[in-house]
């Protein structure tokens, strides 16, 4: 499951990209891409944390 923060960052990043394209602001567009990429990394990190916790729980049994 993806965290709310990750989803929010993905949406905001996409909005910044669109805004940058509409206004021809390359910096704003790049900020949006960076934020969206950050959200993907954040989601993957959350997924790995959950897998690690599950594995730790399995090994403790």
GROMACS elastic network, one bead per residue, 0.5 to 0.9 nm:
[ bonds ]
;  ai    aj funct       b0    kb
    1    43     6  0.82182   500
    1    46     6  0.82568   500
    1    47     6  0.72608   500
    2     5     6  0.83646   500
    2     6     6  0.65126   500
    2     7     6  0.68766   500
    2    42     6  0.87576   500
    2    43     6  0.55849   500
    2    44     6  0.84404   500
    2    46     6  0.72988   500
    2    47     6  0.76493   500
    3     6     6  0.52255   500
    3     7     6  0.64197   500
    3     8     6  0.86824   500
    3    42     6  0.84890   500
    3    43     6  0.67744   500
    3    46     6  0.74704   500
    4     7     6  0.51194   500
    4     8     6  0.60690   500
    4     9     6  0.85891   500
    5     8     6  0.50582   500
    5     9     6  0.61516   500
    5    10     6  0.86025   500
    5    39     6  0.79850   500
    5    42     6  0.86489   500
    5    43     6  0.89708   500
    6     9     6  0.51652   500
    6    10     6  0.62038   500
    6    11     6  0.87371   500
    6    36     6  0.87869   500
    6    38     6  0.82461   500
    6    40     6  0.71882   500
    6    41     6  0.87064   500
    6    42     6  0.61260   500
    6    43     6  0.59017   500
    7    10     6  0.50874   500
    7    11     6  0.62765   500
    7    12     6  0.86190   500
    7    39     6  0.70010   500
    7    40     6  0.88426   500
    7    43     6  0.83394   500
    8    11     6  0.52386   500
    8    12     6  0.60899   500
    8    13     6  0.83795   500
    8    39     6  0.81593   500
    9    12     6  0.51304   500
    9    13     6  0.58264   500
    9    14     6  0.84572   500
    9    35     6  0.62254   500
    9    36     6  0.62584   500
    9    38     6  0.76868   500
    9    39     6  0.54545   500
    9    40     6  0.88946   500
   10    13     6  0.50954   500
   10    14     6  0.61789   500
   10    15     6  0.86603   500
   10    32     6  0.86328   500
   10    35     6  0.67742   500
   10    37     6  0.77807   500
   10    38     6  0.80572   500
   10    39     6  0.53982   500
   10    40     6  0.74557   500
   11    14     6  0.51543   500
   11    15     6  0.62199   500
   11    16     6  0.86786   500
   11    36     6  0.75335   500
   12    15     6  0.50361   500
   12    16     6  0.61942   500
   12    17     6  0.86497   500
   12    32     6  0.72498   500
   12    35     6  0.76057   500
   12    36     6  0.76861   500
   13    16     6  0.51233   500
   13    17     6  0.62769   500
   13    18     6  0.87597   500
   13    29     6  0.86127   500
   13    31     6  0.72497   500
   13    33     6  0.60930   500
   13    34     6  0.73196   500
   13    37     6  0.83183   500
   13    39     6  0.84033   500
   14    17     6  0.50461   500
   14    18     6  0.62924   500
   14    19     6  0.85744   500
   14    29     6  0.87279   500
   14    32     6  0.58242   500
   14    33     6  0.71234   500
   14    35     6  0.82015   500
   14    36     6  0.65168   500
   15    18     6  0.51477   500
   15    19     6  0.60415   500
   15    20     6  0.84837   500
   15    29     6  0.89571   500
   15    32     6  0.70337   500
   16    20     6  0.59957   500
   16    21     6  0.85569   500
   16    28     6  0.60828   500
   16    29     6  0.58964   500
   16    30     6  0.83359   500
   16    31     6  0.69262   500
   16    33     6  0.79251   500
   16    35     6  0.87153   500
   17    20     6  0.50686   500
   17    21     6  0.62237   500
   17    22     6  0.86668   500
   17    26     6  0.87594   500
   17    28     6  0.65883   500
   17    30     6  0.69231   500
   17    31     6  0.73399   500
   17    33     6  0.63014   500
   18    21     6  0.50719   500
   18    22     6  0.61450   500
   18    23     6  0.85712   500
   18    28     6  0.89382   500
   18    29     6  0.69753   500
   18    32     6  0.81881   500
   19    22     6  0.51619   500
   19    23     6  0.61017   500
   19    24     6  0.81474   500
   19    25     6  0.78486   500
   19    28     6  0.72864   500
   19    29     6  0.70298   500
   19    32     6  0.88135   500
   20    23     6  0.52523   500
   20    24     6  0.54901   500
   20    26     6  0.59752   500
   20    27     6  0.72796   500
   20    30     6  0.79598   500
   20    31     6  0.88099   500
   20    32     6  0.80603   500
   21    25     6  0.64407   500
   21    26     6  0.73048   500
   21    28     6  0.83549   500
   21    29     6  0.63294   500
   22    25     6  0.77520   500
   23    26     6  0.86220   500
   23    28     6  0.89604   500
   24    27     6  0.89847   500
   24    28     6  0.86903   500
   24    29     6  0.82630   500
   25    28     6  0.54710   500
   25    29     6  0.63251   500
   25    30     6  0.87407   500
   26    30     6  0.60624   500
   26    31     6  0.85646   500
   27    30     6  0.50709   500
   27    31     6  0.61602   500
   27    32     6  0.86582   500
   28    32     6  0.62804   500
   28    33     6  0.87442   500
   29    32     6  0.51276   500
   29    33     6  0.63694   500
   29    34     6  0.87023   500
   30    33     6  0.50285   500
   30    34     6  0.61021   500
   30    35     6  0.85384   500
   31    34     6  0.50729   500
   31    35     6  0.61040   500
   31    36     6  0.85577   500
   32    35     6  0.50942   500
   32    36     6  0.60903   500
   32    37     6  0.85125   500
   33    36     6  0.51168   500
   33    37     6  0.60879   500
   33    38     6  0.84955   500
   34    37     6  0.50934   500
   34    38     6  0.60754   500
   34    39     6  0.86508   500
   35    39     6  0.62435   500
   35    40     6  0.87735   500
   36    39     6  0.50702   500
   36    40     6  0.64457   500
   36    41     6  0.88098   500
   37    40     6  0.51166   500
   37    41     6  0.63459   500
   37    42     6  0.85819   500
   38    41     6  0.51015   500
   38    42     6  0.60450   500
   38    43     6  0.85955   500
   39    43     6  0.61025   500
   39    44     6  0.85855   500
   40    43     6  0.51190   500
   40    44     6  0.62471   500
   40    45     6  0.86243   500
   41    44     6  0.50757   500
   41    45     6  0.61098   500
   41    46     6  0.86054   500
   42    45     6  0.50630   500
   42    46     6  0.62036   500
   42    47     6  0.86323   500
   43    46     6  0.51055   500
   43    47     6  0.62353   500
   43    48     6  0.87200   500
   44    47     6  0.50027   500
   44    48     6  0.62047   500
   44    49     6  0.86266   500
   45    48     6  0.50959   500
   45    49     6  0.61378   500
   45    50     6  0.86585   500
   46    49     6  0.51263   500
   46    50     6  0.63103   500
   46    51     6  0.87189   500
   47    50     6  0.52472   500
   47    51     6  0.63054   500
   47    52     6  0.86921   500
   48    51     6  0.50099   500
   48    52     6  0.60594   500
   48    53     6  0.85319   500
   49    52     6  0.50914   500
   49    53     6  0.61266   500
   49    54     6  0.85738   500
   50    53     6  0.51107   500
   50    54     6  0.61384   500
   50    55     6  0.85888   500
   51    54     6  0.50866   500
   51    55     6  0.61154   500
   51    56     6  0.85316   500
   52    55     6  0.50711   500
   52    56     6  0.60412   500
   52    57     6  0.85097   500
   53    56     6  0.50533   500
   53    57     6  0.61380   500
   53    58     6  0.86361   500
   54    57     6  0.50651   500
   54    58     6  0.62293   500
   54    59     6  0.87127   500
   55    59     6  0.61826   500
   55    60     6  0.85983   500
   56    59     6  0.51468   500
   56    60     6  0.61859   500
   56    61     6  0.89325   500
   57    60     6  0.51466   500
   57    61     6  0.66963   500
   58    61     6  0.55249   500
